[in-house]
Amino acid sequence: MTISKRRLVTATGLLITTLSTSLLAPSIAFSAEEGSAVAEGKSLAFSRKKGNCLACHMMGDGQSPGNIAPPLIAMKARYPDKAKLRAQIWDATAMNPDSPMPPFGKHQVISESELDKIVEYVWTL
């Protein structure tokens, strides 16, 4: 392999490593208030009585996740507009009438405040 090809391969590998690291494990810095909302959101999302996201989704460090819905990963890339993520959790049937996802907000399974906290957590995934 010539030196220029070796440099290209090395540079490409470095770029891929950098991009995958930043996309898969982004550094997240929260204020105390944001951190609290994220922690509370995680607790609600994992709760069998509230969000119960793990029943259908693989997410974060959740134990025994379901596999009937998409994994909750790269959420900032999938939902750059946090309001759209909130709307999806509030009532997924608004965008897709055949969605099996329960309309958590519309059916008052979770409150507005709880929804906001779940969105804060899910958006970090």
Buried (B, 14 or more C-beta within 10 A) or exposed (E): EEEEEEEEEEEEEEEEEEEEEEEEEEEEEEEEEEEEBBBBBBBBBBBEEBBBBBEBBBBBEBEEBBEEBEEBBEBEEBBEEBEEBBBBBBBBEEEEEEBEBBBBBEEEBBEEEBBBBBBBBBBBB
